[in-house]
């Protein structure tokens, strides 16, 4: 019997999503009697429980900071245990939107223009507004540098810019990014395989936290996506290129805006959700990969982590 330790919950703003993901995955794995499962949180007793259980591998289902940024990965590596998803460096690069965007730009992957903003005790907001008008133009997107699931993301115009900016002061530093209109299309990669794409049509202003995880938001998921074969191949290739550039493992999901026949890569997620509303399982299912097969493929790739 294979012992699988499931890491879930954690300390990030995405804690609840991680727990829902863990419940979905556990329910599937329990159908197979070959697995002995233990679900724990990365708290003060985490290492003690890990050593006592001695799992064949750790299924890392944490989201956001401390679980998706290389932090818990470094602990697992120090314990010499196999774990799923991307490694320390890949995780830390992908969650840092500033660094990952610089990597994409250097490698000729189109991404919205941006600059970093650091909150200080004395800030001249008029100068920031002028900088935006000169470099980016309104509307712009405000987002924390290292959060996921669209936590703290605002699309703002000049009129409500400062009001929305001050909401993010607790993050200390954020990205201010040019808003790209157009279609929201996301592409998934599983190991060395281009998994496919899905288009989102949120009823809300954009695919924010509520649109992602609330059934009441009624976001429309569209598969197959109505684009040319050439563009279908292009977005899959861009997602694979980004996946390889950051040296990701297992599954990743790249989020794009499609505008004027161009794909703009917004960010890459190294640990996409696995809930009933999540996109990667939906893409996989469309391509005849069941939920349990998807989980097993992610687990299989854990053997390559060191």
Secondary structure, 3 states (H helix, E strand, C coil): CEEEEEECCCCCCCHHHHHHHHHHHHHHHCCCCCEEEEEECCCCCHHHHHHHHCCCEEEECCCCCCCCCCHHHHHHHHCCCCECCCCHHHHHHHHCHHHHHHHHHHCCCCCCCEEEEECCCCCCHHHHHHHHHHHCCCCEEEEECCCCCCCCCEEECCCCHHHHHHHCHHHCEEEEEECCCCEEEEEEEECCEEEEEEEEECCCCCCCHHHHHCHHHCCEEECCCCCCHHHHHHHHHHHHHHHHHCCCCCEEEEEEEEECCEEEEEEEECCCCCCCCCHHHHHHHHCCCCHHHHHHHHHHHHHHCC
